[in-house]
Amino acid sequence: MFDGRHYEVRQKIRVGNAYRIYENDTAILESKQKKFRLKEDFSFTDPDTGAERFRVKADSVLDISAAYDIVDSQTGERVGSVKRSAMSFFKHEYKLLGPDGQTVATVVEDNVPMALARRLITTLVPFSYDIISPSGEKLGSASESFSFRDTYSIDIRGDIDPRLTVVGMVVIDAIEEN
């Protein structure tokens, strides 16, 4: 698990968010998040055994200022966090923080006109994000396919923990309700 560079996330249609994550066409994780929770806390489980693999927990009730900590449930290791940038209405931007709390990447929405179209006109415009290192190197991307159910792919090109990237992108999708 998390040996590849390409992942696909398929969101199921239901009340709340439900996701299944694939690596090379093999389901590796699934997650369900309940709607209307004041403080986010949800898990990612093995699709075959149901064993918890990762836990995501918001550090505060206010979504705008929350950091979403990602913990490996098997080892107790903190993988990292996802934190929304304060000024990200026109173009969503999130920080991926490593286990030490330092920024390892920024996840940035593709462009302002497309972002505004998604927010003001229709949510049918597929989203697209670039994953950029602090030095400006493109580490990967996440892009949605136009389909009946939400499906998006995550491609990792650079040196970044795929667990943080993939679980982090699902957290971003859940926050944004894409």
N, C-alpha and C positions, 0 to 999 in steps of 0.2 A: 504494500500500500504506500502511496506517495513516492513511487519510483519514477513515474513518467513526467512528461512535460505538457501533456494535453489532458484536460478534464472536461466533462460535460455535466451540467446541472440541469435537472428536470424538476420543475415545480408542479406539484399536484394541485388540482383545483379542489379546494375545501375551505371550510371556515378556519381561519388561522393559516399559517404557512407550513407547507410540507414539501420537503425536498428529497431528491435522491441524487447522489453524486456518483459519477462513473469515471473510471480510469481505464482507458483502452477497452471500452464497451463492457467492463465488468463493474457491477455495482459495488462500491466500497463503503459508502456511508448513507445514512438517511437521517432526517431530522424533522421534528414536528414542533411548531411553536404555537402556543395558545394565543388567541386574540385578546385584546383589552387587558393586558397585564401592565401594572404600573412599573414594575422593575423587571426587566427581561432576565430570564434564566431558562435556557433550553439546552438540550443535549443532542449530540450526534451519536448514532448507534450503528453497530454492525448490522447490515440488512439481513444476514443469515441467522445470527445468534441473538440479536437484540442487546448484546453487551454494549454498555456505554463506552465510547472511544474518546469523545471530547465533550467538555462542558463549556458553555458560554454564559457569562454572567455580567450584567451591567453594574457598574460601580455607583450609579445614582439613578434616581427616578426620572430626572429631566433628560429627555432624549438628546437635546441639543448639546449638552455638556458631558454626556456619558462616555466612558471608555468601556468597551466590551472586551473583557478578559477571556482569552481562550486557553483552556487548560487540558492537557493530555490526561484523560481519566485513568489510564493504565499506569502511568508513572508519577502522576501528580505534578509533572513539569509544566511550568507556565510557558506556553508556546509564544504568546505575545498578546497584543490588543489591537482593536480597531477603534479609532477616534475620529469623529466628524470634525472637520474644520469649521470654525465659527461662521465664516462668510461663504457658505456654499449653496445659497438658493439658486443663483443664476447658472452655476456650473458646479455640480456636486464634487466635493473633494474630501477624501478621508486619508488619515495617516495610518499606516501599518507600523506598529511599534513592536520591537523585538522583546525578548524576555527581560531585558534590562531597562525597558521603557524608552529606549532611544528609537528614533524614526529610522526604519529600514527601507520604507518606500511610501510614496504617495499615490493614491488611486484617484485619478482625475477623469471626470466625464469628458467626452470627445470635444464638444464645442458649444459655445453659448447659444447660437440660434437653434440647434437641435435640442439642447437642454430646455430652452424656453418653450419650444413646440411640445415637448413631452409634458411639461407642467401646465401650460395654458391652453393647449388645443386638444391633444389626445395622448393617451398613454399607449396607443398602438405604435408609436414610433419606437423601434427597437433601441435599447440603450447600448452604449459602448464606452468602455473605460480603458485608459492606459495606466499601467503600473510603472512608476518612474522612481529610480533610486535617488537618494539625496544629491548625488553628483550629476543627475540629469540623464543617466543611462536608462533606456527603456528595458524593463525587466520582464514585461509581459503585457497581456491584454485580456479583457473580458468583453464579450460581445453577445448580444441576444440575437437569436434567430427569429424571424417572423413566423409564428406558428400559433395554432389554437391554444396550446398550453405553453407556458413560459419555459423556454429552453435556451440555455446560453452556454458558451464554451469559454474556457479559461486556458490560455496558452502562456507558459512560462518559458522565457528565453534566458534570463539572467540568473545570477546567484542570489536566490531568495528561498526561504523555507516554504516548500509547497503546502505544508499543513496550514501555515499562517495565511498564505495567499488564497487557497481554496476555501477554507472555513471562513476567512475574512470576507471574501466576496459574497458568500451566502449570507453572512451577517449584514453586509451592506444591502443586499437585495431585500432582506427582511425589514430593515429599517426604512428603506425607501418604498417598500411595497410595490416593486416594479411589476 
